[in-house]
Amino acid sequence: MLQQTIGKYRWTICSLVFFATTINYLDRAVISLLKSTLTKEFTWSETDYANIVIAFQVCYAIGFLGAGRLIDKIGTKIGYALATTLWSIAAVSHALVTNTFGFFVARGALGFTEAGNFPAAIKTVAEWFPKKERAFATGIFNSGANIGAIIAPLTVPFIAQKWGWQWAFILTGLIGFIWLVCWFIIFEVPKKHKKLTAAEFEYIHSDTDETELSATSEEPKISWVKLLTYKQTWAFAIGKFLTDPVWWFYLFWLPDFLEKQYGLSKTAIALPLALAYLLSTAGSIFGGWLPMFFIKKGWSVFRSRKTAMFIFALCVIPVVAAQYVGGINMWLAVGVIGFAMAAHQAWSANIFTTVSDMFPKNATASVTGIGGMFGAVGGILIAKSAGKLFDFYKQKDPITQEFIRNPQTGYLILFLVCGSVYFLAWLIMHFLVPKMKKIA
């Protein structure tokens, strides 16, 4: 009855952000599913592929800084629309590429423009949801990343097989323009939205303090230099730097792992990938629900958030054994990796929400951009390391043509890293901001 009285329009806005995130991840996942096809056509080495991934991530890191600041300046409506338009154009442009250098350029353009999604999404949630619902809303929209990654293996290999790899980039890239129409029809900030009831407007701001309310009006934006003086900024940035690379690793190398470990390729890879990302979807939503559950039990926001993040940091650890269980059964390996991906997305829903916990709304996109840049830098490091590791362990004896080293050792090392960094990130964040105090 209460929900009927208050209204639910904020969840319509959440669904828009969910679909934008789905499209965002669908566009970036296409290349990993076409890796074998493109490697043969353009004669890539593992390092070549890693460098193309790095081109995306370098530009993604740079784009995050600018996108966050721009969205705080021009607002969510225009900022989100601009980002989606540009990344959709960049996604389609891959189909025009005729050489390896062209992929560097196209991936760089996609990375730079896709950086706008998360600063815009986090700012939208901060504008449209009370604090107690923000992690849940973030978990829902963040699950769009998983849905995009599920749709990709279920569609891209089939499109490429039937019409060619170029059409896989074209058809997925065009979806963003459909979303744009819906965005302009449905979205507006709460204070200007004609379909938002007074009761729901009051509910959205029910746990917003006076400082935050004043900061959302005509207060000057907080400069980057000032933001970098706060421990809260560094807690978020370091947390992203350590844990974001793990998701990049899954996104760009999980299809390759399944191909090398089990001989799966093209359409055969669709089901195990879809299962792994389906598990991560559940993790994203559960990750947003758990702190809300704790808050309803009377816990403080910071205690709820940190407890949930500690639980999820522990849940990632079993992935260190993925290489071993994979030798027993492929589906067991997929289950272990999928569970770790679920824990990552649960962690991600909460670490994103720490920004709106600790900063006023007029700084959320900027801080999200700073943290996103650090996460992308971490992604660059893991991509470079992965390429070097896989080429190192791929070497063969020139006479016997047998591997000099175990080619699976590279994945063993990387899964060990993936399972250990979350607890380290949690400790550092706890040391820097024990109570996640909001800046004045």
N, C-alpha and C positions, 0 to 999 in steps of 0.2 A: 504493500500500500504506500509505504514511504517513497519507493522508487517511482511509483506512478504519480505521486504528488510532486516530487522534485523534477521529474523529467529525465530523459536519457539521451538528449541530443549530443552530449559530449562523446558518447560511444559511437555515434555516426562519424564524428570527426576522427576518432581513434581508428575507425575502419578505413578511412581515407589514407591515414598515415601507414597503416598496415599494408595496404595495396601498393603504396609508393615504395615501401621497403622491399616488398616482394619483387617488384619490377627492377629495382635497383640491383638486387642480388641475382636475379635471373640474367640480367645483361652482363654482369661481371663473370658469371659461372660458365658462360658458353664456351670460352676458349679452353677451359680445362677438359671439357668433354670432347673437344675436337683436337686434343693434343696429338694423338697418334696420326690422325689424318694430315694435320698441318706439319708435323715433324717430317713425314714422308714427302710431302709436296715441296717444302722449303729446306729440307735436309738440316733440321735443327739438331744441335747437341743438347744435353741436359742443361748445360750452362746457358745456351741460347734461350731456352724456354724460361729459365730462371731470370735472365736479364729482361725478358719481355714482361714477366711478372713484376720485376723491380721497377720497370718504367711506369707501370700502373701505380705502384705504391709510392714512388717518389713524388709523382704528380698529385696523388691522393693526399700525401702529407702536406704538400704546399697548398693544395686546394682547401684543406680543412681550415687552415689559419684564416685565409681570405673569406671563405664561405661563412664561417661563424660570425666574423665581424660584420660582413655585408648583411647577413640576415638580421642581426641585432639592429642594424641601421635602417634597412628598408622595410623590415617587417616580414612576418611569416608568409603571408599570402603571396606576395610578389616574389620573395626570395625562393620559396619552395618551387613555384612555377618556373622560375628562370632556371634553376638547377635541373629540374626534370626535362625541360626542353633541350638544354644543352647536352645532357648525358644521353638522351635518346638519339640525338643527331650523331653523337660520337659512336654509339653502339652500332648504328646502321652503317657508318663509314667503314667499319671493318670489312664489309663486303667488297669494297673498292680496292683493297690492298692487293698488291701483286708481288711483294718481296718482304723479306724479314724486317728491313728498316721501316717499311710501312706499318708493320705491326707495332713497332716501338712507338711510332707517332700516334696511331689509333688508340693503343692502350694508355698512353700518356694522357691523351685528351679525355678518355673515359674516366681515368682516375681523378683528374683535376675537377671534372664536372660532377662526378658521383659523390664527391666529398660533401656536397651540400645537403644530402639526405638527412644524416643524423643530427647535425646542429638544428636544422629546421624541425625535425621530428621531436627532439627533446624540448625545444622552445614551444612547440604546439601543445605538448602534454603539460608543460608548466603553466601555459595560459588557460588550458581547458579543464584541468583536474585539480582537486584538493590534494594536499600532500599525502594523505593516507591512501589515495587511489593511484598515485603516480607510478609506483613500481609495477602495479598490476597492469595499468595502461601501457607502460613501457614494455612489459613482458609480452603483451598481446601484439603491439606493433612490431616488436623485435622478432617475434616468431615469423613475421613476413620474410625475414632472411632465410629461414628454413624452408618455407613454402616455395620461395623462389628457387632454392637449391633442390627441392623435390621436383618441381615442374621441369627444371632444366634437363635432368637425365631421362625424364619420361617423354620429352619432346625433341630436344636438340638432336640426338643421334638419329631419330627417325626422319626428321626434316633433312638432315645432311645426307642421309642414305637415299632419300627419294628425289631431292631437288638440288643437292650440292651444299657444301659448307657455307657458301655466301648467303643462302636464304635463311640459314639458322640465325645469322646476325641480323638480317633485315627484318624478319618477322618478329623476333623478340624485341628489337629496338623500337618498332612501331607502336608497341603496346603503351609506351609512355605517353603518347599523344592522346590516347583515349582517356587516360587518367586525368590529363590536364583539363579536359572538358568538364569532368565531374568535379574537380577541385574548384574551378571558378564558379560553378553553379552552387556548390554546397558550402564552401568555407568562408568564414569571416571571423575576426577576433570576437570574443564573447560580448564586449561592451557595445559592439556595432551590429550583432547578429539579430535579425528580426524574428527568427524562429526560436530563440532561446527564451525560456520563461524566466520571470523574476526570481522564482523559487530556485531554479537550477543555477542561476547566476550567483545567488547568495550561497548556495551549497558549494559551488566551485571555490569561492573565496572564504569559506567558513573557517579554515584553519590557517589563513594568511595573516601574518602580523602587520602592524601598521607601517613598519619600515619597508616591508616588501611592497605593500600597496602603494606607498609613495614613490618607490623606485620604479614602478611600472608606468608612471605617468610621464612627466616631462623632465625627470632627473637626467643629468648628463651620463653618458655611458662610461663605464669604468675602463680605463686604458689597459692595453696589454701589459705595459710596464708595471702598472699597479697590481694587476691580476697575478703577475709572476712573483710578487712579494708575499703572497698568501700561502701558507702551508696547505690549505685546502686545495688550491690549484695543483700543487705538486703531488699531493696524495692521489688525486684523480689521474694526473698525467702519468705517474709512475705505474699505477695500477693498470692503465691501458697499455703502456709500453711493454709490460711483462706478459700480459694475457691476450691482447689482440692478435699477436703473431700466431698463436695456436689456432685460431679460427682461420687465418689466412692459409696456414699449412693444410688444414682439412679441406678448405675450399679448392685450392689449386693442386694439391697432391694426392688427395684421397682416391680419385679415379685412377691415377697412375699407380698407386699402391695396390689397388685391387687387380689392375691389369698385370703388374709384374709378379704379384704373389699368387694369383689364381688364374691368370690367363684370360681374364674378362676384358672385353672391349666392346665398343660401339653399343648396340642395343642390349647386350647381355649385362652391361654394367648398371642398367637403369634400376632394377629392383633393389639390390643391396644399397645403392646410394640413397634411393628414396626411403628405405627403412631407417638408415642412419639419420637422415634429416627429419624424418617423422618423429623419431625419439627426441631430437633436439627441439622440435616444436613444442612437445609436451613439457620439456624442461623450461623453455622460455616462459610459458604461461604459469607453470607451477612456481617458478622463481619470482614472478611478480606477485603471486597470491600469498606466498608464505609470510613475507614481512607484513602484509596487510592483515593476515590472521593474527600475528603477534601484536600488532598495534591495537586490534579490536579486543585483545586480551588485557590491554592496559599497559603494554610495554611502551617505552619512549621510541620515537622514530629511529634515533641512532642505534639503540640497543637492538631493535628489530632488524634493521638493515645489516648491522655487523654480524649478528648471529646467523642470519640467513647466508651471508657471504662466506662465513666460516664453514658452514655445512657444505656449501657448494664447492669450496676449495678442497675439502676432503673427498668429495664424490668424484673428483677428476682423477685422483691418484691411480685407480686400477688400470688406466690406459697404458701405464708403463709396461704392462704385461700383454699388450695387444699382439706383439710379434710372436709371443710364445703360444698364446691360445689360438692364434691363427694357424699354427701348425697342426692343431687338433681338428678344428672345424672352421670353415669360412664364416658361417653365420654367427658363431661364437665371437669371432673377431669383430664382425660388424656390430654385434650387440654391445661389446665392450667399448668400441669407438663411439657408437651412437650414444651410449650412456654418458661418456665423457663430453660429447658435444652438447648433450642436454644440460649437463652441469655448467658448461661454459655459458650457454645462453641464459641459464638462470642467474649466473654470476653477472653477466652482461646487463640484464634487466635492472639489477641493483646498483652496479657501479655507475651506470648512466644516471640513475635517479639520485645518486649522492650529489650531483651537480645542483639540482633544484633544491635539495636539502640544505646545501651550504651556501648558495649564492642567490641574489635577487634575480627576478625574471629578466631584467635588462642586461644581465651578464651571462645567462645560461648558454646561449648559442656560442658566444666567444670562448667560454671555458670548455664547452664540448668540442669546439674546434681545436683548441690547444691540446686537449687530451687525445683527440682523434689523430692529430699530427704525430704525437709521440707513439701512439699505437701503430700508425703506418710506418714510422721509422723502425719500430721493432719488427714489423712485417718485412721490411726490406732486408734486415739482418738475417731473418730466418730463411727468406727466399734465397739469398746469396749463399748462406751456409748449406741449404738443401742442395742447390745446384753443384757446389763444390764437393759435398759429401757423396752424392750419387755418381758424379763423374769419377771420383777417386775410387769408389768401390766397384765401378763398372769396368775397370781396366782388365784386359785379357792378356795372357801370355801369347806373344806373337807366333810361337811355334805350335803349342798345343791348343791354342784358342780357348783354354779354360780360364775361368776367372782367377786372377791372382789373389783377390780378397773376396770375402763373402759379400755378394751384392746386396744382401738384405740388412747388413750392419748399419747402413745409413738410416734406414727407418727405425731400427732399434734405438739408435742414439736420439733421434728426433722424438719418438714416443716417450722416452725418458724425460726429455725436456718438457714436453707437453703436460706430463703428469705432476711436475714438481713446482712450476712457477706460480701457481695460484696461491698456495700457502705462503710463499715468499711475499707475494704482492699484498696479501691480507695483513701480514705482520708489519710491512712497511707503512701501509695505510693506517693501521692501528697506532703505530708509533707517532706518525705525523699528526693525526687528528683523532685522538682517543674518543672524543664525544661528538665529532662532526659539527662543531660549533658554526653557526651561520655568521657570515661576515656582516658587519654593520653597513 
